[in-house]
């Protein structure tokens, strides 16, 4: 089969590599000049790497880690201890450390018990409130989707302080929205994995650029095996034949059409919505995509003349817009900067901040950062970079989960891959990997059942 994939982000690249292994001819089309989608990186005029986000990987990412191991890319990450370090004006640095010698879920509960910003009463209430989800299963967690996490948290008696000091920050790190905006399913799914798997909370960052460590090596493998990855090739519309209920081609912005037997959209859902033909919008399957909207987020890098935070790990902060950040010169060894900090921030929630001019945004972040790390007041800012993403991962709002589509569409030769599609994990690179693997399985099943046949055979049959 000749498979045409729109989008060279994680879902598109994982699908492409797996399909190549199954003997298919694969062409990947990417509108940007760099691969990786939400996990992309590129160099500026100075040769410094700019990342589309602070890419954090967890031990719970079994599908992604297995995929990278399978294709010789397992030594990609710089692993950190299972610890969430919070920075605040009042408490300085305080961590929730998973105790390695205790069994799950006691290792996590013990970490909460030692967390300084919470009172003893807060810790007891939080431990009791989390008993049901951490000793439960995914079925229970799925049933909590219609309620916000904040409402669920308070309804289970855990109190406002633990919500403010921990859970709002966790929700922002997971979905770039506060806990009162996201579904309870989002946070509870993460906690379920952390509670049941010893290594799930372990965190890692790529040793350097994901472009050179992940995407370019994968492209090289795909092309060595006869596939193609074409950058700067934007899909602008879908050529759909309603009579045969088949996609006939992807139309590019230069007016050309790429044709194949099977078509996969691995684009973000907001981009897919723009190119869906009107005839397909008559299907509830495609009409329901309107409920899936991306979260805005900003990634900002500040280059200083000296070392600032001095922490070789991720940092979280409660009550600020700096939900998670890190000194890339410390956590990513290939970004060494001669003892000078490259502070990279996930700035969220970003609905209003994303509209600010660059200088005002930098000033805003600097003020919040200096409150958390007063030593930054003595440092000189050498340069900054800003990446604004108006539509990042889909907003996991209460009640939205039911609209996530399966990877197999009502169109016989059209499939979807992306973390917004239906799969058991979060909107993340792990979720994208799972979706791509499920997409490949849907295609394989259709071929085996005879419902998906090559284009030339379909034309002959007609």
C-alpha positions as CSV (number, residue, x, y, z in Angstrom):
1,X,0.0,0.0,0.0
2,X,1.1,3.6,-0.7
3,X,0.4,5.6,2.5
4,X,0.3,9.4,2.5
5,X,0.7,11.0,5.9
6,X,0.0,14.7,6.6
7,X,2.1,15.8,9.5
8,X,5.6,15.0,10.7
9,X,5.0,15.4,14.4
10,X,5.3,12.5,16.8
11,X,2.1,10.7,15.6
12,X,3.1,11.0,12.0
13,X,6.6,9.9,12.4
14,X,5.7,6.9,14.6
15,X,3.1,5.8,12.1
16,X,5.5,6.2,9.2
17,X,8.3,4.2,10.8
18,X,5.9,1.4,11.8
19,X,4.2,1.3,8.4
20,X,7.6,1.1,6.7
21,X,8.3,-2.0,8.8
22,X,5.1,-3.6,7.6
23,X,6.2,-3.2,4.0
24,X,4.2,-0.2,2.9
25,X,5.4,2.7,0.8
26,X,5.2,5.9,2.9
27,X,5.3,9.6,2.1
28,X,5.2,12.1,5.0
29,X,4.2,15.7,4.2
30,X,5.0,18.4,6.7
31,X,4.0,22.1,6.2
32,X,6.9,23.4,8.3
33,X,10.6,23.3,7.5
34,X,11.4,21.3,10.6
35,X,10.0,17.9,11.8
36,X,8.6,17.1,15.2
37,X,5.4,19.1,15.5
38,X,4.9,20.1,19.2
39,X,8.2,18.4,20.0
40,X,10.3,20.3,17.4
41,X,13.5,22.4,17.7
42,X,15.5,24.5,15.4
43,X,18.6,26.8,15.5
44,X,18.5,30.6,15.5
45,X,21.0,32.9,13.7
46,X,23.4,32.4,16.7
47,X,23.3,28.7,16.4
48,X,21.4,28.3,19.7
49,X,18.6,25.8,19.8
50,X,15.0,27.0,20.1
51,X,12.4,24.5,21.3
52,X,8.7,24.5,20.7
53,X,8.2,23.5,24.3
54,X,9.8,22.1,27.4
55,X,9.7,18.5,26.4
56,X,9.4,16.3,29.5
57,X,9.3,12.5,29.3
58,X,8.1,10.1,32.0
59,X,8.9,6.5,32.9
60,X,5.2,5.9,32.3
61,X,5.8,6.5,28.5
62,X,6.1,2.8,27.8
63,X,5.0,3.0,24.1
64,X,7.3,5.8,23.3
65,X,10.3,4.3,25.1
66,X,9.7,1.0,23.5
67,X,9.4,2.6,20.1
68,X,12.7,4.5,20.5
69,X,14.5,1.3,21.9
70,X,13.2,-0.7,18.9
71,X,14.8,1.7,16.4
72,X,18.1,2.3,18.2
73,X,17.3,5.6,19.9
74,X,16.9,4.4,23.5
75,X,19.9,6.4,24.7
76,X,18.1,9.7,24.0
77,X,17.2,11.0,27.5
78,X,18.9,12.5,30.5
79,X,16.9,10.9,33.4
80,X,16.2,12.7,36.6
81,X,14.9,11.5,40.0
82,X,11.2,11.0,40.5
83,X,10.7,14.4,42.2
84,X,8.6,17.5,41.7
85,X,10.5,20.5,43.0
86,X,8.3,23.5,43.7
87,X,9.7,27.0,43.9
88,X,7.9,29.7,45.8
89,X,8.6,33.0,47.5
90,X,7.5,31.7,50.9
91,X,9.0,28.3,51.0
92,X,12.0,28.5,48.6
93,X,12.5,25.1,47.0
94,X,10.4,22.2,48.3
95,X,10.0,18.8,46.7
96,X,7.6,16.0,46.5
97,X,10.0,13.0,46.2
98,X,8.8,9.5,45.5
99,X,10.5,7.3,48.1
100,X,12.3,4.6,46.1
101,X,12.4,1.9,48.7
102,X,8.7,2.0,49.4
103,X,6.2,0.0,47.3
104,X,3.6,1.8,45.2
105,X,1.5,3.8,46.0
106,X,3.1,4.4,49.4
107,X,6.2,5.8,47.7
108,X,4.2,8.8,46.4
109,X,2.1,9.3,49.6
110,X,5.3,9.4,51.6
111,X,6.5,12.1,49.3
112,X,3.4,14.2,49.9
113,X,3.8,13.7,53.6
114,X,7.2,15.4,53.5
115,X,6.0,18.4,51.3
116,X,6.6,21.5,53.4
117,X,4.1,23.9,51.9
118,X,1.2,21.7,53.1
119,X,0.1,21.4,56.7
120,X,-0.3,18.1,58.4
121,X,-4.1,18.4,58.0
122,X,-3.7,19.1,54.3
123,X,-1.5,16.0,53.9
124,X,-4.0,13.8,55.7
125,X,-6.9,15.1,53.8
126,X,-5.1,14.7,50.5
127,X,-4.0,11.2,51.3
128,X,-7.5,10.2,52.3
129,X,-9.1,11.9,49.3
130,X,-6.8,10.1,46.8
131,X,-7.4,6.6,48.2
132,X,-10.2,5.9,45.7
133,X,-8.4,6.8,42.5
134,X,-4.9,5.5,43.4
135,X,-6.3,2.1,44.4
136,X,-8.9,2.2,41.6
137,X,-8.6,1.6,37.9
138,X,-9.0,3.4,34.6
139,X,-12.7,2.6,34.4
140,X,-13.3,4.7,37.6
141,X,-11.1,7.5,36.3
142,X,-13.0,7.6,32.9
143,X,-16.3,8.1,34.8
144,X,-15.0,11.4,36.3
145,X,-14.6,13.2,32.9
146,X,-17.7,15.4,33.2
147,X,-16.4,17.2,36.3
148,X,-13.5,19.6,36.6
149,X,-10.5,18.3,38.7
150,X,-10.9,21.3,41.1
151,X,-14.5,20.4,41.8
152,X,-13.6,16.7,42.2
153,X,-10.7,17.6,44.6
154,X,-12.8,19.8,46.8
155,X,-15.8,17.4,46.7
156,X,-13.5,14.7,48.1
157,X,-12.5,16.9,51.1
158,X,-8.9,17.7,50.1
159,X,-9.2,21.4,50.6
160,X,-8.1,24.6,48.9
161,X,-4.5,24.7,50.0
162,X,-3.4,21.4,48.3
163,X,-5.3,22.5,45.2
164,X,-3.5,25.8,45.1
165,X,0.0,24.5,46.1
166,X,0.0,21.3,44.0
167,X,-2.8,20.5,41.7
168,X,-3.3,23.7,39.8
169,X,0.4,23.4,38.9
170,X,0.1,19.8,37.9
171,X,-2.9,20.6,35.6
172,X,-0.9,23.4,34.0
173,X,2.0,21.1,33.4
174,X,-0.2,18.5,31.8
175,X,-2.6,20.6,29.7
176,X,-1.6,24.3,30.1
177,X,-4.9,25.0,32.0
178,X,-5.6,25.3,35.7
179,X,-7.4,22.5,37.6
180,X,-10.7,24.3,37.5
181,X,-10.6,24.2,33.7
182,X,-9.6,20.6,33.0
183,X,-11.4,17.4,33.4
184,X,-10.9,15.4,36.6
185,X,-10.0,12.5,34.2
186,X,-6.8,14.3,33.1
187,X,-5.1,14.6,36.5
188,X,-6.5,11.3,37.8
189,X,-5.1,9.4,34.9
190,X,-1.6,10.7,35.6
191,X,-2.0,9.9,39.3
192,X,-3.3,6.4,38.5
193,X,-0.1,5.6,36.5
194,X,2.1,7.2,39.1
195,X,0.4,5.2,41.9
196,X,0.6,1.8,40.1
197,X,4.0,1.9,38.4
198,X,7.2,2.2,40.3
199,X,9.1,4.0,37.5
200,X,6.2,6.0,36.1
201,X,7.1,9.3,37.9
202,X,10.7,9.2,36.7
203,X,11.3,12.3,34.5
204,X,13.7,12.9,31.7
205,X,14.6,15.5,29.1
206,X,16.3,15.0,25.8
207,X,20.0,15.2,26.1
208,X,20.0,18.0,23.6
209,X,17.8,18.9,20.6
210,X,15.0,16.6,19.8
211,X,15.6,17.5,16.2
212,X,19.1,15.9,16.1
213,X,18.4,13.2,18.8
214,X,15.0,11.9,17.5
215,X,13.6,13.3,14.3
216,X,16.5,13.5,12.0
217,X,17.7,9.9,12.8
218,X,14.1,8.7,12.2
219,X,13.9,10.5,8.9
220,X,17.2,8.9,7.9
221,X,15.9,5.5,8.7
222,X,12.6,6.1,6.8
223,X,14.4,7.3,3.7
224,X,17.0,4.5,3.8
225,X,14.1,2.1,3.6
226,X,12.5,3.8,0.6
227,X,10.1,6.2,2.3
228,X,10.0,10.0,1.9
229,X,9.7,12.8,4.4
230,X,9.0,16.1,2.5
231,X,9.3,19.3,4.6
232,X,7.7,22.6,3.5
233,X,4.8,20.7,1.9
234,X,1.4,21.9,3.3
235,X,-1.8,20.0,2.8
236,X,-4.4,22.6,2.0
237,X,-7.4,20.4,1.3
238,X,-8.7,16.8,1.0
239,X,-9.9,15.5,-2.4
240,X,-12.9,13.3,-1.3
241,X,-15.2,11.3,-3.6
242,X,-18.6,10.9,-1.9
243,X,-19.8,8.3,-4.4
244,X,-17.0,5.8,-3.5
245,X,-16.5,7.2,0.0
246,X,-12.8,7.4,-0.6
247,X,-10.1,10.1,-0.3
248,X,-8.6,10.5,-3.7
249,X,-5.7,12.7,-2.7
250,X,-4.1,15.4,-0.5
251,X,-4.1,18.7,-2.3
252,X,-1.0,20.9,-1.4
253,X,-0.9,24.6,-1.2
254,X,1.1,24.8,-4.5
255,X,-1.9,23.3,-6.3
256,X,-0.4,19.8,-6.8
257,X,-2.1,16.6,-5.5
258,X,-0.4,13.7,-3.8
259,X,-2.2,10.4,-4.3
260,X,-2.0,7.0,-2.7
261,X,-4.0,4.1,-1.4
262,X,-4.3,5.1,2.2
263,X,-4.3,8.6,3.8
264,X,-3.5,9.6,7.4
265,X,-4.0,12.9,9.0
266,X,-1.4,13.3,11.7
267,X,-2.0,17.0,11.8
268,X,-3.2,18.9,15.0
269,X,-7.0,18.7,15.2
270,X,-7.4,22.5,14.6
271,X,-5.6,22.2,11.3
272,X,-7.5,19.1,10.3
273,X,-10.8,20.9,10.9
274,X,-9.8,23.6,8.4
275,X,-9.5,21.2,5.5
276,X,-12.3,18.8,6.1
277,X,-14.6,18.8,3.0
278,X,-18.2,19.9,3.6
279,X,-19.5,16.5,2.6
280,X,-17.5,14.9,5.5
281,X,-18.8,17.5,8.0
282,X,-22.2,15.8,7.6
283,X,-20.8,12.8,9.6
284,X,-21.1,13.3,13.4
285,X,-17.6,11.7,13.5
286,X,-16.1,14.8,11.8
287,X,-18.6,17.4,13.1
288,X,-17.7,16.5,16.7
289,X,-14.1,17.6,16.0
290,X,-15.3,21.2,16.7
291,X,-15.4,20.3,20.4
292,X,-11.6,19.7,20.5
293,X,-9.8,22.9,20.7
294,X,-6.1,23.6,21.4
295,X,-4.6,25.2,24.5
296,X,-2.5,28.3,24.0
297,X,1.0,28.2,25.5
298,X,4.2,30.1,25.3
299,X,7.7,28.8,25.5
300,X,10.2,31.5,26.5
301,X,14.0,31.1,26.8
302,X,16.1,33.6,28.8
303,X,19.9,33.5,28.3
304,X,21.8,34.9,31.3
305,X,25.4,35.8,31.9
306,X,25.7,33.4,34.9
307,X,24.2,30.4,36.6
308,X,20.8,31.2,38.2
309,X,18.6,28.4,39.6
310,X,21.3,25.8,40.1
311,X,18.9,22.9,40.0
312,X,19.6,20.0,37.6
313,X,16.0,19.0,37.3
314,X,12.6,20.5,36.4
315,X,11.1,23.2,38.5
316,X,7.5,23.9,39.2
317,X,5.8,26.9,40.7
318,X,2.4,27.5,42.2
319,X,0.5,30.7,41.9
320,X,2.6,32.0,38.9
321,X,2.4,31.7,35.2
322,X,5.7,29.8,35.2
323,X,4.1,26.4,35.6
324,X,7.2,24.4,34.8
325,X,10.7,25.5,33.8
326,X,14.4,24.3,33.8
327,X,17.9,25.5,33.2
328,X,18.6,23.8,29.8
329,X,22.3,24.3,30.3
330,X,22.1,21.9,33.2
331,X,19.3,19.4,32.3
332,X,20.3,18.9,28.6
333,X,24.1,18.1,28.5
334,X,24.4,19.0,24.8
335,X,23.2,22.6,25.6
336,X,26.2,23.3,27.9
337,X,26.7,27.1,28.0
338,X,29.9,27.7,29.8
339,X,28.3,27.9,33.3
340,X,25.7,30.3,32.1
341,X,22.0,29.6,32.4
342,X,19.5,29.1,29.6
343,X,16.2,29.2,31.5
344,X,13.3,27.7,29.5
345,X,9.8,28.4,30.7
346,X,6.4,27.0,29.9
347,X,4.2,30.1,30.3
348,X,0.6,29.2,31.1
349,X,-2.2,29.9,31.3
350,X,-1.5,32.0,28.2
351,X,-4.8,33.2,26.9
352,X,-4.1,36.8,27.7
353,X,-0.3,36.7,27.8
354,X,0.1,35.4,24.3
355,X,-1.2,38.8,23.0
356,X,1.6,40.8,24.8
357,X,4.4,42.4,22.8
358,X,7.7,40.6,23.2
359,X,9.3,43.2,25.6
360,X,6.2,43.2,27.9
361,X,6.1,39.4,28.0
362,X,9.8,39.2,28.8
363,X,9.4,41.8,31.6
364,X,6.4,39.9,33.0
365,X,8.3,36.6,33.1
366,X,11.4,38.2,34.5
367,X,9.4,39.8,37.4
368,X,7.8,36.4,38.3
369,X,11.2,34.6,38.0
370,X,13.0,37.1,40.2
371,X,10.4,36.7,42.9
372,X,11.1,33.0,42.9
373,X,14.9,33.3,42.5
374,X,16.1,36.6,43.8
375,X,19.6,35.9,42.6
376,X,18.3,36.6,39.1
377,X,18.1,40.3,40.0
378,X,21.9,40.4,39.9
379,X,22.2,38.6,36.5
380,X,22.3,40.2,33.1
381,X,19.9,39.1,30.4
382,X,21.9,38.4,27.3
383,X,19.1,37.4,24.9
384,X,15.6,35.9,24.8
385,X,13.6,33.7,22.4
386,X,9.8,33.4,22.4
387,X,7.6,30.7,20.8
388,X,3.9,31.3,20.8
389,X,1.6,28.4,20.1
390,X,-2.1,29.4,20.0
391,X,-3.3,25.8,19.6
392,X,-1.2,23.2,21.4
393,X,-2.5,20.0,22.9
394,X,-6.3,19.8,22.9
395,X,-8.0,21.3,25.9
396,X,-9.1,18.4,28.2
397,X,-12.2,20.3,29.3
398,X,-14.9,18.5,31.4
399,X,-17.2,16.4,29.1
400,X,-15.0,16.7,26.0
401,X,-13.5,13.2,26.1
402,X,-16.5,11.6,24.5
403,X,-15.9,13.6,21.3
404,X,-12.4,12.2,20.7
405,X,-12.5,10.1,17.5
406,X,-11.3,6.6,16.8
407,X,-8.3,6.4,14.5
408,X,-10.5,4.7,11.8
409,X,-12.8,7.3,10.2
410,X,-16.1,6.6,8.3
411,X,-14.1,7.0,5.1
412,X,-12.7,3.6,4.0
413,X,-9.1,4.7,3.3
414,X,-8.8,7.7,5.6
415,X,-7.4,7.4,9.1
416,X,-6.4,9.8,12.0
417,X,-3.4,9.8,14.3
418,X,-2.7,12.3,17.1
419,X,-2.9,12.6,20.8
420,X,-6.5,14.1,20.6
421,X,-7.8,10.8,19.1
422,X,-9.2,8.1,21.4
423,X,-6.5,6.3,23.4
424,X,-6.1,5.6,27.1
425,X,-3.3,8.1,27.9
426,X,-3.0,11.8,28.2
427,X,-2.6,14.4,25.4
428,X,1.2,14.0,25.2
429,X,3.9,12.5,23.1
430,X,3.1,9.1,24.7
431,X,-0.6,9.7,23.7
432,X,0.5,10.5,20.2
433,X,2.7,7.4,20.0
434,X,-0.2,5.2,21.2
435,X,-2.6,6.8,18.7
436,X,-0.1,6.2,15.9
437,X,0.3,2.5,16.8
438,X,-3.5,2.1,17.0
439,X,-3.8,3.9,13.6
440,X,-1.4,1.3,12.1
441,X,-3.4,-1.5,13.6
442,X,-6.7,-0.1,12.2
443,X,-5.1,0.0,8.7
444,X,-3.7,-3.5,9.1
445,X,-7.1,-4.8,10.2
446,X,-8.9,-3.2,7.3
447,X,-6.4,-4.7,4.8
448,X,-6.8,-8.2,6.4
449,X,-10.6,-7.9,6.3
450,X,-10.6,-6.8,2.7
451,X,-12.2,-3.4,3.3
452,X,-9.1,-1.5,2.3
453,X,-7.8,-2.2,-1.1
454,X,-5.2,-0.4,-3.3
455,X,-6.5,2.5,-5.3
456,X,-5.9,0.9,-8.7
457,X,-7.9,-2.2,-7.6
458,X,-10.7,0.1,-6.3
459,X,-10.9,1.8,-9.6
460,X,-11.0,-1.5,-11.5
461,X,-13.8,-2.7,-9.2
462,X,-15.9,0.5,-9.9
